[in-house]
């Protein structure tokens, strides 16, 4: 029996890791392309600075769509099951990503190109908005209660592995072709190649079963998960979103804005910046693993408080370190920014499922996670461009420290959750 459970958990862990890696890879290659080429492909008449700002704005559109994706797919995830809903999110993401790779430039079809780009980005946002909660529940609801942090880790590794994969893909295309070829068609390769990953993800997800917690819950068909969670646990949505805002702010500064900052402001080569991104992704993965596993021993709350507290301090020194202007100082800054994210992100995969009741857990966890994405991920890269031009790069660090303080305060209001049983109604209160 124990060996059978171990085999089941390995299969579930692989399915949740594979799915989130693929979906976030599709999501991140857009961010990398927005930092490197979209200003020239879709907004050529605006100049480098304005074009980059607008490219980041289209990147941010997906974050506005993500909460709606969590509501839409959360409804079906709580009503018909985690597995079938996750297959739908993967398909939507795959279709939208390949379509971006096929999209004609503004020079070819005029203003229709950026309009279609925004529509496809919204589709990506809807898909990833429904992905994270489902993949996390797939792992957490199957895991033994004393190893929930360990197994909820696997979908949490998806973003770091996806960022490494996205950076490596763009690095390969950058090194294997001229700048003109990269701008003309090379940037499309990572988007088109994602169809292979989506096929793998679908195969893996079709091979797993529905979670036992969902099967035992027997949701009432007349209930609407969104209405239930807003009526019964609105505090948990707000506090959960606030507690995760820092990690989104630091993460998307690290994976999008700093890619542009390194090439345009620090005048580092594109391959150098992409290599730094790969190393930063490894740091993010390492701290995520350690923090998630250790949370089964000391609890989610202590480690998330630690991560948010570290972020408050790091914001004040991050850009002074990078503005030294060398590849090494830039690399150190990226590694610090992404490393501190992992400290808070690792336990979050267990925390959010543990604070919501089964009948609306998909919807509640997804809404909290993706509202944090709007607060931290949608606004930050776009605001960073404006702050840097008006007040200098140090102001970006001050803003990041403020997001860390917000998350720290919200996390102080959340009780420890590691001993909550997923089959019962959890509670969140000030400890």
Secondary structure, DSSP 8 states (H G I E B T S, - for coil): -HHHHHHHHHHHHHHHHHHHHHHHHHHHHHHHHHHHTHHHHT-GGGHHHHHHHHHHHHHHHHHHHHHHHHHHHHHHHHHT-HHHHHHHHHHHHHHHHHHHHH---HHHHTTHHHHHHHHHHHHHHHHHHHHHHHHHHHHHTTS-GGGHHHHHHHHHHHHHHHHHHHHHHHHHHHHHS-HHHHHHTGGGHHHHHHHHHHHHHHHHHHTS---HHHHHH---TT--HHHHHHHH-HHHHHHHHHHHHHHHHHHHIIIIIHHHIIIIIS---HHHHHHHHHHHHHHHHHHHHHHHHHHHHH-HHHHHHHHHHHHHHHHHHHHHHHTT-SHHHHHHHHHHHHHHHHHHHHHHHHHHHHTS-GGGHHHHHHHHHHHHIIIIIIHHHHHHHHHHHHH-THHHHHHHHHHHHHHHHHHHTS---TT--TTS-------
